[in-house]
Amino acid sequence: MFISKKQKDIYLWSMAWRTVCRQSQIFVLEAQEHKEIRPIWITKNESVCRKVRKLGYEAYMFDSFKGILMQLRAKYVVVCNGISDVNHTFMGRAVFLNLWHGVPLKKVGYDDDKVKNWDSKGQKIRRMIQEIPLGKEYVVATSDFYAPIYESAFRRSKSHIITLGQPRNDIFYDQSGKFHASHQLSKAAKGKKVILYTPTHRKEGKVAFPLEEHFDFKVLNDWCIQNDILFVIRRHFYHKDEKVDFSMYSNITDITERSMDIQELLMDTDILVTDYSSTYIDYLLLDRPVVFYNFDYQDYLEHDRGMYCDYEKAAPGYKAETFEALMEEFERLVQGEDHFKEVRRQARDFFTAKKAREWLEKHC
């Protein structure tokens, strides 16, 4: 499986999730601006495959004959979830560029020792086998702080960690119209302010997310009506099959099942609510209020994931442990009381590469 001759013009792009998302536009731009390369999308989702082909580009299912053939021949591979985006058995020492899909606040990869013992004999043998196709993997970190973390989390050498900004966030500053933003959320809001709730998963979706236990949706909906606000829920896709009926609430909607790009959602959001999700780190670039609804903080630390940072310092916003506290902070924010603006800027500079910060200061 490793003897196929590599073709330097073949670049594979892939992500394992259910949508094409922001990476697809970067894929298309690369195809338009660099005619010397042959960009190919590899996917596990037939709908995504059809969408990319409709755009006029090559796309194949990762387990199809043509998909396997392209994976054997590709010289370069761009992924944003991890090696599982493609069948790395067929990659045969191709050059991997792992954009990763978030800036980790919670521990990931080999650092997440609550998942399994990564240093067991079996895991060491597995890692040795994986090194055959993955020896040329590079990982993009967003700041000097995260570079050594990524060395540990991905078991990569220092020379294989590239400190840059995240390409997915380029749309935030696109003034030339290079990226197409559909603004589905702002259109659906019809002039209302938007509060977006994006909690992370619990135990990789092995337990249900306790949504109804920690919200009084009637109280929330009445408050949203009074303040002309749309409250939008987007749980982690691990929880997409967990049904909650919001039909009786005019100003609350759940878009977890819908294929909507998170960067576009953030652009259309006035207040972000999250917990331990790294979504807020991208959102810091927009300099808008963030509220942290951490109702299960201690339990999460003890039984789900550890964290890389001191949560109190790394999460630049009000920490609400109860629904009542959350509503009180919402009321302060709609009254114009934003007490965390400077703290957010400090956090942004901490999580963002120097080159990206200099560009922001010059252009924004």
C-alpha positions in Angstrom: 0.0 0.0 0.0 3.0 2.3 0.3 4.7 1.7 -3.1 2.5 3.9 -5.3 4.4 6.8 -6.8 3.5 10.2 -5.4 2.3 12.9 -7.8 3.5 16.3 -6.5 0.5 18.2 -8.1 -2.2 16.2 -6.1 -3.4 17.9 -3.0 -6.0 16.2 -0.9 -8.4 18.1 1.3 -10.6 16.4 3.8 -12.6 16.7 7.0 -14.6 13.8 8.6 -17.6 15.9 9.7 -21.0 16.2 8.1 -20.5 19.4 6.2 -18.0 21.0 3.8 -17.7 24.1 6.0 -15.1 26.8 5.8 -12.4 24.6 4.5 -14.3 24.1 1.2 -13.9 27.8 0.3 -10.2 27.7 1.1 -10.1 24.6 -1.1 -11.8 26.4 -4.0 -9.6 29.5 -3.6 -6.5 27.3 -3.8 -7.8 25.7 -6.9 -8.5 29.1 -8.5 -5.3 30.8 -7.6 -2.8 27.9 -8.1 -3.5 26.3 -11.5 -0.4 24.1 -11.1 -2.0 21.9 -8.4 -4.8 19.3 -8.7 -7.0 19.8 -5.6 -9.1 16.8 -4.7 -11.7 16.5 -1.9 -11.9 13.2 0.0 -14.9 12.7 2.1 -17.0 10.1 4.1 -20.2 12.0 3.3 -22.0 11.4 0.0 -23.8 14.8 0.3 -20.5 16.6 0.7 -19.1 14.7 -2.3 -22.0 15.9 -4.4 -21.7 19.5 -3.3 -18.0 19.7 -4.1 -18.6 18.1 -7.5 -21.4 20.6 -8.1 -18.8 23.4 -7.6 -16.9 21.9 -10.5 -14.1 20.1 -8.6 -12.9 16.6 -8.1 -14.4 14.8 -5.0 -14.4 11.1 -4.1 -15.6 9.0 -1.3 -12.7 7.9 0.9 -13.4 4.2 0.5 -14.2 4.3 -3.3 -11.7 2.8 -5.8 -10.9 6.3 -7.2 -10.7 7.8 -3.7 -8.3 5.1 -2.6 -6.2 5.6 -5.8 -6.0 9.4 -5.2 -5.0 8.8 -1.5 -2.2 6.5 -2.7 -1.0 9.0 -5.2 -1.3 12.3 -3.3 1.9 14.1 -2.3 0.1 16.6 0.1 -2.9 16.2 2.4 -4.7 19.0 4.3 -7.0 17.9 7.1 -8.8 19.7 9.9 -9.9 17.0 12.3 -7.1 14.6 12.3 -5.7 11.5 10.5 -9.1 9.9 10.5 -10.3 12.4 7.9 -8.6 10.2 5.3 -7.5 6.5 5.3 -4.0 7.1 6.4 -3.1 3.5 5.6 -3.0 4.6 2.0 -1.1 7.8 2.5 2.4 6.3 2.3 4.5 9.2 3.7 2.6 12.0 2.0 3.1 15.4 3.6 0.2 16.0 6.1 -0.9 19.6 7.1 -3.2 19.3 10.1 -5.1 22.6 10.5 -7.0 21.1 13.5 -10.6 22.1 14.1 -10.2 24.3 17.2 -7.8 25.9 19.6 -7.9 23.5 22.5 -8.9 24.7 26.0 -9.6 21.2 27.1 -6.9 18.5 26.6 -6.8 16.7 23.3 -5.0 13.8 21.5 -2.3 12.1 23.5 -2.7 14.6 26.4 -6.3 13.4 27.1 -5.3 10.5 29.4 -8.9 10.0 30.6 -9.6 8.3 27.2 -7.0 5.5 27.4 -3.4 4.8 28.4 -1.5 6.1 25.4 1.8 4.8 26.8 0.7 1.2 27.1 2.6 -1.4 25.1 -0.3 -1.8 22.6 -0.6 1.9 22.0 3.1 2.2 21.5 3.0 -0.5 18.8 0.0 1.3 17.2 2.0 4.5 17.2 5.0 2.9 15.6 2.8 1.6 12.8 1.1 5.0 12.3 4.5 6.7 11.9 5.0 5.0 8.6 2.3 7.1 6.8 2.4 10.0 9.3 6.1 10.8 9.6 5.6 14.0 7.6 2.7 15.4 9.6 2.8 19.2 10.4 0.3 20.8 12.7 -0.8 24.4 12.7 -0.8 26.2 16.1 -2.3 29.6 16.7 0.3 31.0 19.1 3.7 30.3 20.8 1.7 29.1 23.9 0.1 26.3 21.9 3.2 25.2 20.0 4.6 23.0 22.8 1.1 21.8 23.7 0.7 20.6 20.1 4.1 18.9 20.3 2.7 16.8 23.2 -0.9 16.4 22.0 0.1 15.1 18.6 3.5 13.6 19.5 5.2 15.8 16.8 8.7 17.3 17.0 9.1 21.1 17.4 10.1 21.5 13.8 6.7 20.0 12.7 4.6 22.6 14.6 3.8 25.7 12.5 2.7 28.8 14.4 0.2 30.8 12.2 -3.3 32.1 12.3 -6.2 29.7 11.4 -7.2 30.0 7.8 -10.9 29.4 8.8 -10.9 32.9 10.4 -9.8 34.8 7.3 -13.5 35.3 6.5 -13.8 37.6 9.5 -11.6 40.2 7.8 -12.4 39.6 4.1 -13.0 43.0 2.6 -12.5 42.0 -1.0 -15.4 39.5 -1.2 -13.0 36.6 -1.7 -15.1 34.5 0.7 -18.8 34.2 0.2 -20.7 34.6 3.5 -24.4 33.7 3.2 -25.4 35.1 6.6 -28.2 32.6 7.0 -28.4 33.3 10.7 -28.8 37.1 10.5 -31.4 36.7 7.8 -33.3 34.2 9.9 -33.1 36.6 12.9 -34.9 39.3 10.9 -33.3 42.3 12.7 -33.2 40.7 16.1 -30.0 40.5 18.1 -28.5 37.0 18.3 -27.3 35.0 21.3 -25.6 31.8 20.2 -25.1 28.9 22.6 -22.3 26.5 21.6 -21.5 24.1 24.4 -18.9 21.4 23.9 -19.7 17.7 24.1 -19.9 15.5 27.2 -17.9 12.3 27.0 -17.7 12.4 23.2 -21.5 12.1 23.1 -21.7 8.9 25.2 -24.0 10.7 27.7 -26.8 13.1 26.7 -26.1 16.8 27.0 -28.2 18.1 30.0 -29.9 20.9 28.1 -33.3 20.9 29.6 -31.9 20.4 33.1 -30.1 23.7 33.1 -32.5 26.1 31.3 -35.9 27.5 32.0 -36.9 27.9 28.4 -40.2 29.7 29.1 -38.3 32.3 31.2 -35.6 32.6 28.5 -38.1 32.9 25.7 -40.2 35.6 27.5 -37.0 37.6 28.1 -35.9 37.2 24.5 -39.3 38.5 23.3 -39.1 41.5 25.6 -35.6 42.4 24.3 -36.1 41.4 20.6 -33.5 38.7 20.8 -33.2 35.3 19.0 -31.6 32.6 21.2 -29.8 30.0 19.0 -28.6 26.6 20.2 -25.9 24.7 18.5 -24.8 21.7 20.5 -21.7 19.7 19.5 -22.4 17.3 16.6 -21.9 14.3 18.9 -25.3 15.3 20.4 -27.1 16.0 17.1 -29.6 13.1 17.5 -30.8 14.3 20.9 -34.2 15.8 20.3 -35.7 18.7 22.2 -39.0 20.3 21.2 -38.7 24.1 20.9 -41.8 24.6 18.8 -43.7 26.4 21.6 -40.9 29.0 21.9 -41.0 31.9 19.3 -37.5 33.2 20.0 -35.5 30.0 20.7 -34.3 27.8 17.9 -32.0 24.7 17.8 -29.8 24.4 14.7 -27.7 21.5 15.9 -28.9 19.3 13.0 -28.4 21.9 10.3 -25.3 22.2 8.2 -24.2 25.8 8.9 -20.6 27.0 9.0 -19.6 27.9 12.5 -17.4 30.9 11.4 -20.5 32.4 9.6 -22.6 31.8 12.7 -20.0 33.7 14.8 -20.0 36.6 12.4 -23.8 36.9 12.9 -23.7 36.6 16.7 -24.0 39.5 19.1 -23.3 37.5 22.3 -21.7 34.1 22.5 -22.5 31.6 25.3 -20.3 28.6 25.7 -18.7 26.5 28.4 -15.4 24.7 27.7 -15.6 24.8 23.9 -12.8 26.6 22.1 -15.3 28.3 19.9 -14.9 31.5 22.0 -11.2 31.7 21.0 -12.1 32.3 17.4 -14.9 34.6 18.5 -12.4 36.8 20.4 -11.2 38.1 17.1 -14.6 39.8 16.7 -14.3 41.5 20.1 -17.9 40.9 21.2 -19.2 39.7 24.6 -18.7 36.1 25.7 -20.5 34.4 28.6 -19.4 31.1 30.1 -22.2 28.9 31.4 -20.2 26.4 33.4 -22.9 24.6 35.4 -20.9 21.4 35.7 -17.3 22.7 35.9 -16.0 20.5 38.7 -17.6 17.3 37.4 -16.3 18.0 33.9 -12.7 18.4 35.2 -12.9 15.3 37.3 -14.7 12.9 34.9 -14.5 14.3 31.3 -11.5 16.4 30.3 -8.6 18.1 31.9 -7.6 21.6 30.7 -4.4 23.3 29.5 -5.1 26.6 31.1 -6.5 28.0 34.3 -10.1 28.3 33.3 -10.7 31.4 35.5 -7.9 33.2 33.6 -8.3 31.8 30.2 -12.1 32.3 29.8 -12.5 36.1 29.5 -16.1 36.6 30.5 -18.7 36.2 33.2 -18.9 32.7 34.6 -22.5 31.7 35.3 -23.0 28.5 37.3 -26.8 28.8 37.5 -29.5 29.7 35.0 -30.4 32.7 37.2 -26.9 34.0 37.1 -26.8 33.5 33.3 -30.0 35.6 32.9 -28.6 38.4 35.2 -25.5 38.7 33.0 -27.7 38.7 29.8 -29.6 41.7 31.4 -26.4 43.5 32.1 -25.2 43.0 28.6 -28.3 44.3 26.9 -28.1 47.4 29.2 -24.6 48.0 27.7 -22.6 46.8 30.7 -19.7 45.0 29.1 -17.1 44.6 31.9 -14.8 42.2 30.1 -13.7 44.1 27.0 -10.1 44.6 28.0 -9.8 41.1 29.4 -11.0 39.8 26.1 -8.3 41.7 24.2 -5.6 40.3 26.5 -6.9 36.8 25.9 -7.0 37.3 22.2 -3.4 38.4 22.2 -2.5 35.3 24.3 -4.2 32.8 22.0 -3.2 34.5 18.7 0.1 34.4 16.8 2.1 37.6 16.8 2.0 37.8 13.0 -1.8 37.5 13.1 -2.0 40.2 15.8 0.1 42.6 13.8 -2.2 42.1 10.8 -5.3 42.7 12.9 -3.8 45.9 14.4 -2.9 47.2 10.9 -6.2 46.4 9.1 -8.9 46.3 11.8 
